[in-house]
Amino acid sequence: MTISRGSEAVSFGQFERRGTGKQAVLLLLYVGLEVIGLLSSVALGNQEGTLELRLDEEQPAGTIVGDISAGLPPGVTASLYFISDHDDKGVGNDLLIDETTGIIKTARRLDREERDQYSFTAVTMTGVTVQVSITVNDINDHSPAFPRAKASLKIPEHTAVGTRFSLDPASDADKDQLTTQGYVIKDGNVGQVFRLETKRAANMVLYLDLVVNGVLDREKRSSYSLLLEAFDGGNPKRTGQMTLDVLVQDVNDHAPVFNQSRYHAIISESLPQGSNILQVFASDADEGDNGLVLYEINRRQSDPDRYFVIDPRSGVITLNKPLDYEVRKVHELVVQARDNASHPEITNAFVTIHVRDYNDNQPTMTIIFLSEDGSPRISEGAQPGQYVARISVSDPDYGEYSNVNVSLEGGDGKFALTTKDSIIYLIYVDQVLDREERDSYELRVLATDAGTPPLRAESSFTIQVMDINDNPPLFDQQAYKQTIPEVVYPGSFVLQVTARDKDTGPNGEVRYSLLPDAGAHSNWFTIDPVTGIITTALQLDYESDPRPRVTVVATDSGRPPLSSTAVVEINLQDINDNAPVFSSAHYNVSIKENTASGTCFLEVRI
């Protein structure tokens, strides 16, 4: 049934009957009373009221929310309400509304996370409407929850401090201050090597980063079990926890380490091929392939004839082919231990193998030069005490004849010899070297046994002294002078300066330049950086500066470069390139008549 009220049509189907019994009768009466109410509203004018109510979520069923009559306009009362909620089924399911008293109660526990707003219209018998809105307030009924109770993260050791790793944030169904507000590491952060940083996104999610706060070293600690806790802004706070297992991944930051730096063995020249001689051993603190040690003999520095082989896994050195004492008495092996990483670390150890014979033979010695390329060279910047070469000596004889005396000849006192065990000798720098004074030295090493007559071995070699950039370029003159006319074309030759550097190679390559602020008119000139030829760059002017000067810089190509300066003074010859100019373009003077002859009546200046 529909009744027109002014321009508004009201359908009784809009109103839903609540309850049974008395309320059913009241609804039947409404059919007749509505007509009266509509007529009254026409006479009184449409009246509306609003009512805004709030209650906390999770209140028990039957909790009073409010009274509709509180939203009636002033002076209006009602004894019966009709509720319109045909577009909002939640009102009927979640709220109990007494149409007689207007009291609103909860029909069940309300959950803001399911629904936070209710609204409906209440109409009195006289046609007054009240727009009722109910807001469900959030309470701290949810704890922050991580997506997983346990997670793992792999971080390489020695990761730079400040590196970030994003973690899945905790979620909290509450809102505003009651949602997740921060994170802390509750336990497991040994050495405080981690910290947490957060950032609030536009969607109000508090994102989480794990930040490296200290040096990670897998060999000291390979894993961390961090207990992360998220907390909200409630009082008291609600929290959620997650265990984060951080696994420190190994990087190849350790080289293999031999259990001794030098190994010795004495074997007979009659030892059968394939016999084991000795075993070397090295360990590596890394793990996996980074810690797997493999052995090999450095053939470039030792045993090029392959008298010996080594098992790459066990480190056992085996005789590979028959020995001949008369050919070679001592074998110096450089054994390398390398790990199995993609970029392996390598460590060397020395193995000295003496071949024994019962015959009287001369001493033997092996010289290993300690330069980077294994050649006999030393930097002129080497300090006294720096080693140049390593010499191992031996004599296969026994008893008193096995004592070997080693001596060094040549070198003009710049080099000396030392030993601790009379087996390994070291040649070292004894005095400061200067390549510009002398660039090579002839040395001879003598090893003499105690036999009668004594036998000896000797080795001669030349030590090359390598240059360092220790000399700046020096000019032939500290001051140069030149005289030229002021009228020359730009590009005209002025003079050539020369600087020489005692160093060699790039350290001795000289380039020339002019100091830009050397003089007010230094821009009049330019210099060729290679030849040192100074030419004019602009038109010269004697009247502006009759004696311009420039400062020339000679710089070598060393690292760091060295330089020196020289001053060039240039005298300009004046050329008659300016006409006389009167001090005034026009002169006006008066003179009295009868002025005596010879009287000066005007002076002009130019």
C-alpha positions in Angstrom: 0.0 0.0 0.0 1.4 3.5 -0.9 0.1 6.8 0.4 1.2 10.1 -1.1 2.5 12.8 1.3 3.0 16.0 -0.6 5.4 15.1 -3.3 6.6 12.0 -1.4 5.1 8.6 -1.8 5.5 6.3 1.2 5.1 2.5 0.8 4.2 0.5 3.8 6.3 -2.2 2.5 9.3 -0.2 3.6 8.6 -0.9 7.3 9.5 -4.2 8.7 7.4 -5.6 11.7 9.5 -6.5 14.7 8.5 -9.3 17.0 5.0 -10.8 17.5 2.0 -10.2 19.7 1.5 -6.6 20.7 3.9 -5.4 18.1 1.9 -7.2 15.4 -1.2 -5.4 16.5 0.6 -2.1 16.5 1.7 -2.7 13.0 -1.9 -3.3 11.9 -2.9 0.0 13.6 -0.1 1.7 11.7 -2.1 1.3 8.5 -4.7 3.6 9.8 -2.5 5.8 11.9 -0.1 6.4 9.0 -2.8 8.2 7.1 -3.3 10.5 10.2 0.4 10.9 10.6 0.9 11.9 7.0 -1.9 14.4 7.2 -0.3 15.8 10.4 3.1 16.0 8.8 1.7 18.0 6.0 0.2 20.4 8.5 3.4 20.5 10.7 6.0 20.3 7.9 8.5 17.5 7.5 10.7 17.0 10.6 13.9 15.0 10.8 16.4 14.2 13.5 19.8 12.5 13.5 21.4 10.3 16.1 25.0 9.2 16.1 25.9 6.4 18.5 29.2 4.6 19.3 30.1 1.5 21.2 33.1 -0.6 21.6 33.3 -3.9 19.7 33.1 -7.3 21.5 30.4 -6.1 24.0 28.1 -9.0 25.1 24.7 -9.5 23.4 22.1 -7.3 25.0 24.4 -4.3 25.6 22.4 -1.1 25.3 23.6 1.0 22.4 21.3 4.1 22.8 17.7 5.5 22.6 16.2 6.6 19.4 14.2 9.3 21.2 17.5 11.1 21.8 17.6 11.9 18.2 14.0 13.5 18.0 13.8 17.2 17.3 13.2 19.3 20.4 9.7 19.0 21.7 8.8 15.9 19.7 8.0 12.6 21.5 7.0 9.2 20.2 5.5 6.0 21.6 6.1 3.9 18.6 8.8 3.7 15.9 8.9 2.0 12.6 12.3 0.8 11.5 13.4 0.9 7.8 16.3 -1.4 7.0 15.3 -3.2 3.9 18.7 -2.3 2.3 20.8 -3.3 5.4 20.2 -6.8 6.7 23.0 -6.3 9.2 20.7 -4.1 11.3 18.2 -6.8 11.7 20.8 -9.5 12.4 23.1 -7.6 14.7 20.8 -5.1 16.6 17.7 -5.4 18.7 15.4 -2.3 18.4 12.4 -1.9 20.6 9.8 -0.1 18.4 7.9 1.0 21.5 10.7 2.4 23.7 13.2 3.2 21.0 16.0 1.4 23.0 18.7 -0.1 20.8 20.6 -3.2 22.0 23.2 -5.6 20.5 21.8 -8.9 19.3 25.3 -10.5 19.4 28.9 -9.6 20.0 29.9 -7.0 17.3 33.2 -7.3 15.6 34.6 -4.1 14.1 36.9 -6.1 11.8 33.7 -7.7 10.3 31.6 -4.5 10.3 32.3 -1.0 11.7 29.1 0.9 10.8 25.3 0.5 11.0 22.6 3.0 9.9 18.8 2.9 9.6 15.8 5.2 9.7 13.2 5.3 12.5 9.8 6.9 11.7 7.4 8.0 14.4 3.6 7.8 14.2 3.5 11.5 13.3 5.9 11.0 10.4 9.0 12.4 12.1 12.1 10.6 10.9 15.4 10.0 12.8 18.5 9.0 10.9 20.4 6.7 13.2 24.1 5.8 12.6 26.1 3.5 14.9 29.9 3.3 14.8 31.6 0.3 16.2 34.8 1.4 18.0 38.0 -0.6 17.7 39.5 -2.2 20.8 42.8 -3.9 21.0 41.4 -7.4 20.5 44.0 -8.5 17.9 47.7 -9.1 18.3 50.3 -8.5 15.5 50.9 -11.7 13.7 53.8 -12.6 11.4 53.0 -14.5 8.2 55.1 -17.4 9.5 56.2 -18.4 13.0 59.7 -19.2 11.7 61.7 -18.0 8.7 65.3 -18.2 7.5 67.6 -15.8 5.8 71.0 -16.3 4.2 73.5 -13.5 4.4 77.1 -13.7 3.1 79.8 -13.0 5.7 81.5 -9.6 5.5 78.3 -8.1 4.1 78.7 -4.3 4.3 77.4 -2.6 7.4 74.1 -0.9 6.5 73.0 -3.6 4.0 69.2 -4.1 4.3 67.1 -7.2 3.9 63.3 -6.9 3.6 61.3 -9.1 5.9 57.6 -9.9 5.8 55.8 -7.5 8.1 53.4 -8.5 10.9 49.7 -7.8 10.2 47.2 -6.6 12.8 43.4 -6.5 12.1 43.1 -3.5 14.5 43.5 0.0 13.2 45.2 3.3 13.9 47.2 3.2 17.1 46.0 -0.3 17.9 47.7 -1.8 14.9 51.4 -2.7 14.6 53.6 0.1 15.8 57.1 -1.3 15.9 59.5 -4.3 16.1 62.3 -5.3 18.4 64.8 -8.1 18.5 64.1 -9.8 21.8 66.8 -12.4 21.8 69.6 -14.0 19.8 71.3 -10.7 18.6 74.8 -11.8 19.7 77.2 -8.9 19.4 74.4 -6.6 18.3 75.3 -7.3 14.7 71.7 -6.7 13.5 69.2 -4.0 13.9 65.6 -3.4 12.7 64.3 -0.5 10.7 60.7 0.3 9.8 58.9 2.4 7.4 55.1 3.2 7.3 53.7 2.9 3.8 50.7 4.7 2.3 48.5 1.8 3.1 49.5 2.1 6.8 51.4 -1.2 6.7 54.6 -0.9 8.8 57.2 -2.5 6.7 60.3 -4.2 8.2 64.0 -4.3 7.2 66.8 -6.3 8.9 69.9 -4.2 8.7 73.5 -5.5 9.1 74.9 -3.5 12.1 78.3 -5.2 12.5 80.9 -7.4 10.9 79.7 -11.0 10.1 82.4 -13.6 10.3 81.2 -17.2 9.6 84.4 -18.6 11.1 83.5 -17.0 14.4 79.7 -17.5 14.2 77.9 -19.3 11.4 74.3 -18.7 12.4 72.0 -16.5 14.5 68.5 -17.3 15.8 66.8 -14.0 16.2 63.5 -13.7 18.1 61.6 -10.8 16.5 58.7 -9.3 18.3 56.0 -7.0 16.8 54.0 -4.8 19.2 50.9 -2.6 18.8 49.9 0.7 20.4 47.5 -0.7 22.9 47.7 -0.4 26.7 48.7 -3.0 27.6 50.5 -3.8 24.3 49.8 -6.9 22.4 52.7 -8.6 20.7 53.5 -11.3 18.2 56.7 -13.1 17.7 58.7 -14.8 14.9 62.0 -16.7 15.0 64.3 -15.7 12.2 67.2 -18.0 11.6 70.1 -16.1 9.9 72.6 -18.4 8.2 76.0 -16.7 7.6 77.2 -17.9 4.2 80.8 -18.6 3.8 83.0 -16.4 1.5 86.5 -17.4 0.6 88.2 -15.1 3.1 90.8 -17.5 4.4 93.8 -19.0 2.7 95.0 -22.5 3.4 97.6 -22.6 6.2 100.4 -25.2 6.3 101.2 -26.8 9.6 104.8 -25.8 8.9 106.4 -23.3 6.5 109.4 -25.5 5.6 109.7 -29.3 5.1 112.9 -31.3 5.0 113.6 -34.8 3.7 116.8 -36.7 3.1 116.6 -39.6 0.6 119.0 -41.9 -1.1 119.6 -41.6 -4.8 118.8 -45.3 -5.0 115.2 -44.8 -3.8 112.8 -46.7 -6.1 110.5 -44.7 -8.4 107.0 -44.4 -6.8 108.3 -44.2 -3.2 106.6 -41.8 -0.8 108.9 -39.1 0.5 106.9 -37.0 2.9 103.5 -35.5 3.4 102.6 -31.8 3.6 99.4 -30.7 5.3 97.4 -27.4 5.2 94.0 -26.5 6.6 91.5 -23.9 5.6 89.0 -22.3 8.0 86.4 -21.9 5.3 83.7 -24.5 4.5 82.6 -26.4 1.5 84.7 -25.8 -1.7 86.1 -22.7 -0.1 87.7 -24.9 2.6 88.7 -27.9 0.4 92.5 -27.9 0.1 94.2 -29.1 -3.1 98.0 -29.4 -3.4 100.3 -29.0 -6.4 104.0 -28.3 -7.1 104.7 -24.9 -8.6 106.6 -26.0 -11.8 107.4 -22.5 -12.8 109.5 -21.9 -9.7 110.6 -25.5 -8.9 111.1 -29.0 -10.2 110.5 -28.3 -13.9 111.8 -31.8 -14.7 109.1 -33.4 -12.6 111.3 -35.6 -10.4 108.5 -35.4 -7.9 104.7 -35.5 -8.0 102.2 -34.7 -5.2 98.8 -36.2 -4.6 96.4 -33.2 -4.9 94.1 -34.5 -2.1 96.5 -36.1 0.5 99.6 -33.9 0.0 101.9 -37.0 -0.2 105.0 -36.2 -2.3 106.2 -39.2 -4.3 109.4 -39.9 -6.4 108.4 -39.7 -10.0 111.6 -40.7 -11.7 115.1 -41.9 -10.7 117.5 -39.5 -9.0 121.1 -38.9 -9.8 123.1 -37.5 -7.0 125.9 -36.3 -9.3 123.4 -34.3 -11.3 121.5 -32.8 -8.4 121.9 -33.1 -4.7 119.1 -30.9 -3.3 115.7 -30.4 -4.7 113.8 -27.3 -3.6 110.1 -27.7 -4.2 107.6 -24.8 -3.9 104.3 -26.6 -2.9 101.1 -24.7 -3.3 98.0 -25.3 -1.3 94.9 -23.8 -2.9 91.3 -24.0 -1.9 88.6 -25.0 -4.4 86.7 -21.7 -4.6 85.9 -20.0 -7.9 88.6 -17.4 -6.9 91.0 -19.6 -4.9 93.3 -18.4 -2.2 96.9 -19.8 -2.5 99.6 -20.4 0.1 103.2 -21.6 -0.5 105.5 -23.9 1.5 109.1 -24.9 0.8 110.1 -28.5 0.6 113.9 -29.2 0.7 114.8 -32.7 -0.4 118.5 -33.7 0.1 119.8 -36.6 -2.1 122.3 -38.6 -0.1 125.4 -40.2 -1.5 128.4 -41.8 0.1 130.9 -40.3 -2.4 132.8 -37.1 -1.9 131.0 -34.4 -3.9 131.1 -30.6 -3.9 128.4 -28.6 -2.1 125.2 -27.6 -4.0 123.1 -24.5 -3.6 119.8 -23.3 -5.0 119.0 -19.6 -5.3 115.4 -18.3 -5.4 115.1 -14.6 -6.1 112.3 -13.0 -4.1 111.1 -10.5 -6.7 107.6 -10.8 -8.0 108.7 -12.4 -11.2 111.5 -14.5 -9.7 114.2 -12.5 -11.5 117.3 -11.0 -9.9 116.1 -7.4 -9.3 115.4 -5.1 -6.4 113.8 -1.7 -6.1 116.1 1.3 -5.3 113.6 2.2 -2.6 114.3 -1.1 -0.7 115.3 -0.4 2.9 118.3 -2.0 4.5 117.3 -5.5 5.7 115.0 -6.3 2.9 115.6 -9.7 1.4 116.8 -10.1 -2.2 117.3 -13.9 -2.6 117.0 -17.2 -0.7 119.8 -19.7 -0.9 119.7 -23.2 0.2 123.0 -25.1 0.4 123.8 -28.8 1.1 126.7 -31.2 0.8 126.0 -34.9 0.4 129.1 -35.8 2.3 128.9 -36.9 5.9 130.9 -36.1 9.1 133.3 -33.2 9.3 133.3 -32.8 5.5 129.6 -31.9 5.4 130.1 -28.5 6.9 129.7 -25.9 4.2 130.8 -22.3 4.5 128.9 -19.8 2.3 130.2 -16.4 1.4 129.1 -13.5 -0.8 131.4 -11.5 -3.1 130.8 -8.3 -5.0 128.1 -5.7 -4.6 130.4 -2.9 -3.3 129.1 -3.5 0.2 125.4 -2.8 -0.8 124.4 -6.4 0.0 125.1 -8.9 2.7 124.4 -12.6 3.7 122.8 -14.0 6.7 121.7 -17.5 8.0 120.2 -19.1 11.1 120.7 -22.8 10.4 123.7 -22.8 7.9 121.3 -24.4 5.4 119.1 -21.6 4.3 120.9 -18.3 3.6 119.3 -15.0 2.7 120.9 -12.2 0.7 119.6 -8.8 1.9 120.1 -5.1 1.3 122.8 -3.7 3.6 123.0 -0.1 2.4 120.7 2.4 0.7 120.5 1.9 -3.1 120.4 4.7 -5.7 119.6 3.6 -9.3 120.7 7.0 -10.6 124.1 6.3 -9.0 124.3 2.7 -10.1 121.7 0.5 -11.7 123.3 -3.0 -11.4 125.6 -5.0 -9.2 127.5 -8.2 -9.9 127.3 -10.8 -7.1 128.9 -14.1 -6.6 127.9 -16.7 -4.0 130.6 -19.3 -2.9 129.8 -22.5 -1.0 132.9 -24.3 0.3 133.0 -27.6 2.2 135.5 -28.7 4.8 137.2 -31.4 2.8 140.9 -31.6 2.0 141.3 -30.3 -0.5 138.1 -28.3 -0.2 135.4 -28.4 -2.9 133.2 -25.5 -3.6 130.2 -24.4 -5.6 129.6 -20.9 -6.9 126.9 -18.9 -8.6 127.3 -15.5 -10.2 124.4 -13.2 -11.2 123.6 -9.6 -11.8 121.2 -7.7 -9.5 119.2 -5.1 -11.4 118.2 -2.0 -9.4 114.7 -0.9 -10.4 113.8 2.7 -10.6 111.3 4.6 -8.4 110.2 8.1 -8.8 112.6 9.8 -6.4 113.9 12.6 -8.6 112.0 15.6 -9.9 112.7 17.1 -13.3 115.4 19.7 -13.1 115.7 22.7 -15.5 119.0 23.5 -17.1 118.5 27.0 -15.7 116.4 28.3 -12.8 115.8 31.6 -14.7 115.6 32.2 -18.4 115.8 35.6 -20.2 114.8 36.5 -23.7 114.4 39.7 -25.7 111.9 40.0 -28.5 110.1 42.9 -30.3 106.7 43.8 -29.1 105.3 43.5 -32.6 105.4 39.7 -33.4 102.6 37.5 -34.7 100.9 35.1 -32.3 102.6 31.8 -32.5 106.1 33.3 -32.8 109.0 31.5 -31.2 110.2 33.0 -27.9 112.6 30.4 -26.4 112.9 26.7 -25.4 113.3 25.5 -21.9 114.7 22.1 -21.0 114.3 20.0 -17.9 115.8 16.5 -17.3 114.8 13.8 -14.9 117.3 11.2 -13.7 114.6 8.5 -13.4 113.7 6.1 -16.2 110.5 5.1 -17.9 107.4 7.0 -17.0 109.2 8.4 -13.9 111.5 10.2 -16.3 109.0 11.4 -18.9 108.8 15.2 -18.6 105.8 17.4 -19.6 105.8 21.2 -19.5 103.1 23.7 -18.6 102.7 27.3 -17.6 101.3 28.5 -14.2 98.2 30.5 -15.2 98.6 33.0 -12.3 102.3 33.5 -12.7 101.9 37.0 -14.0 99.4 39.6 -15.1 100.2 38.9 -18.8 101.1 35.2 -18.7 98.3 34.5 -21.1 100.4 36.2 -23.8 102.4 33.0 -24.1 101.9 29.3 -24.5 104.2 26.3 -24.2 104.4 23.0 -26.0 104.0 20.3 -23.3 106.5 17.9 -25.0 109.3 20.1 -26.5 109.2 23.0 -24.0 109.1 25.6 -26.8 107.4 28.8 -25.6 105.5 30.8 -28.3 103.4 33.9 -28.3 99.6 33.3 -27.9 98.3 36.9 -28.2 99.5 40.3 -29.5 102.2 41.7 -27.2 102.2 45.4 -26.0 105.3 47.0 -24.6 103.2 49.9 -23.2 101.1 47.5 -21.1 104.0 45.4 -19.7 107.5 45.9 -21.0 108.9 42.9 -19.0 106.3 40.1 -18.8 107.3 36.9 -17.0 106.0 33.4 -16.8 106.6 30.4 -14.6 107.2 27.1 -16.3 106.4 23.8 -14.5 108.1 20.5 -15.5 106.2 17.5 -14.3 107.2 13.8 -14.6 104.8 10.9 -15.2 105.5 9.0 -12.0 102.9 8.1 -9.3 102.8 10.4 -7.5 104.3 12.9 -10.0 107.2 15.2 -9.1 107.7 18.7 -10.5 109.9 21.8 -10.5 109.6 25.3 -11.8 111.7 27.9 -13.6 111.0 31.6 -14.3 111.2 33.0 -17.8 111.7 36.8 -18.0 111.0 38.4 -21.4 112.1 41.9 -22.3 110.0 43.5 -25.0 111.6 45.9 -27.5 109.5 49.0 -27.9 108.4 49.7 -31.5 107.1 53.0 -32.7 103.5 51.8 -32.9 101.9 54.8 -31.2 101.4 58.4 -32.6 101.8 61.5 -30.4 98.5 62.5 -28.8 97.9 66.1 -27.6 96.4 66.5 -24.1 93.5 68.5 -25.7 92.1 68.5 -29.1 91.3 72.3 -29.1 93.1 75.2 -27.4 91.6 78.7 -26.9 93.9 81.6 -25.6 93.7 85.4 -25.4 96.7 87.7 -25.6 97.0 91.4 -24.9 98.2 93.8 -27.5 101.6 95.2 -27.1 102.7 92.0 -25.3 106.5 91.8 -25.3 108.2 89.6 -27.8 109.1 86.2 -26.4 106.3 86.1 -23.9 104.9 82.5 -23.6 101.2 82.7 -23.9 100.3 78.9 -24.4 101.8 75.6 -23.4 100.6 72.4 -25.1 101.3 68.8 -23.9 101.5 65.4 -25.6 
